[in-house]
Amino acid sequence: MNMNLTVRSLLPCIILVLFYLSAKAQQPAMYPRITGYFSIVNPIGTWTEHGFTSNFSNVYTVAFPFGINLLKSDKFGVSFEVAPALRTENHISKVSSVLFHPGAMFRFPHGFTFIGRLAFETNGRFGFTPVFNQVIKKGKDVSYFLAVPVPFRFGNNQSGSFGTGLQFGVSF
C-alpha cells in the first residue's frame, strides 16, 4: 500500500477530529448545572465570652460535610450541605450533631468562591457560616478544594460563639 496515499486519506480525518475537539473545548459551560462534593473539616478553635477553646484540647471534633451545588452561572449558585460531626471526649466517640447548611455561592475567577451559609444544628444551635473556598487542583471529572469556614453560632441557652476550621474536599 502506498504510504503517501494513506497519509493523504487520514489527514482530512485527523483535521476533522482536531477541529471537533477544539470546538468542544471552546463551548461555554451549560447552565444550570448540578455538582456534588464530599469533604472533611477539622475545626481549629472557638471563641466565646469565656475565651478561646482549641479543638485539640480534651475534646476533638471532626465533621464530614457533603452536598449538592446548583450552579446557575459562572458567577452564582446555591448549595445545600449536610455535615455530621463526630466528637471524641474521654475516649468515647459519638455523633454530636448534624448540621444543615444551605447557602448562596458567589463564584470568582481562578477557582475562588465565597459561600454565605445559614446553619441549623440538631444540637439546638443555629447561626451562619461565611466560607472562603479555593479550588487547588481542577481535573476533568473531579476538583480538589480547600476552604476556611468561619461559623457563628447562637442558641440552646449558650453564649454566642465563632470559630474557624480547615476543610479539604473533592467536588465532582
N, C-alpha and C positions, 0 to 999 in steps of 0.2 A: 504494500500500500504506500502511496506517495505521502511522505511526511508533510510536505508543503500543502497538499490538499486537506489533510487532517487539521492542520493549524488554521487554515482559512475557513473551514467549516465550523470549527469550535470557537473562533474569535467572535462571531456575532452572538453566540450563546453566552460567552463569558461577559461580553459588554452588556447584554440584556440582564444578566444576573447582577452585575455590579450596579447597573442603573436602578434595578428594583431594590437592592439593599440600601443604596444611597437615598432613594426616595422614602423608603420605610424609616430610616434613621432620622430623617428630617421632619417627619409627621409630628404635629403637636400632640401632646398627651390628651387622651379623651377624658372628658369630664361630664358628669360626675363619675368618680372612681372610688372603689372601696378597697382599703388596705387593712391589714391586721398587724398585730405585734405581740411579742412576749418579752418580758424584761424581769430584772431583779433590781430591787432598790435597797440600799443599805443606808439607813438614817445615820447621820453623823452625830447630831445632838439636838436638844430642845432648850429654848429659853422660856422661862415663866417668871412670875413676880418673885419667885424664890431663888432665881439664878439659873445657871447652866447645868444641864444633866447630859452627860455623854452616853451614847448608845453602847459604849464599850466598858461600862462600869459593872455593876452587879446584875444588870438586866441587858439582854441582847435581843433586838428585834430586827427581822428582815421581812420584806414583802415581795410578792411576785405579781406585779401588775401585768394584765393582758387586756387587749382592747381592740376596738374597731374604729377606723377613721373613715369618714365620708368626706372625700376631697371634692370641693365644689369648683376649685380653680387652682392655678399655680400659687395663689396668694391666700386662699381661705379654705377652711374645712371645719368640720365638727367631729368630736371624738367622744367615745364612751369607754371608760376604763373600769375594770373591777380589779381590786387588789387585796387578796387575802394576806394577812400579816401573821407571822409566827413569832411568838415571844418565848424566850428561854430565861427562866429565873429559878434559882435553887435547884438546878439540874432537872427541871421539869419543863418540857416544851409543849405549847398548845397554840391553837389558832386564837389569837386575842381579839381580832376584829376583821371585818371585811369592809373595804372602802368602796363606795360607789362614787365615781369621779367623772361626771360629764363636763365637757369643756369646748371652748372655741379655739381653733388653731389659726394663728397668723403666720404665714409662711414667707420667708425672705430668701434672697439669693444665697448661694453657697451652702445650702443644707441647713440653715438656721431656722428654727421655728419657736415662736413663743406661744404657749398654751395657757389660757386662763381657765382653771377648773373650779367647779363647785365641789364640795366634799361632804359626804354623808357617811358616817361610820356606824357600824352596828353596835359599837360600844357606847353610843349616845352622843358622841362628839360630832360637830359639824363645822364648816368653815369654807375656806377657799385655798387654792394652791396655784401660785404662779409657777410655771415650769419653763426652764430655758433648755432647749433641746438642740443638739448639733449632730448631724449625720457625720460619722467619722470614716465610713467606707461604704460607698454606693456600688452595689452589684447589679447584675441583670435581673435576678429574681429576688434577692434579699439585700437589705441595707443594715448596717450596724450603727447604733447611735449611743451617745452619752447624753444624759440630762441631769440637770440640777433642779429638783423640786424644792420649793420653799413653802411648806404647809403652815397655815394659820388656822388654829382650832379653838373652838369655844364650846360651852355647854357641858351637860352632865354634872353640874354642881362642882366644876373645877375651874381654876383660873385660866384665862386665855393663854395661849402659847404660840410660839412659832419656832420652826426648826429648819433644818436643811439636810440634804442627803445626796447620795450619788447613785444614779440609775444607769444601768447598761442594758441594752436591748437589741432585738432583732426585729425588723419590720419586713413584711412580705406582702 
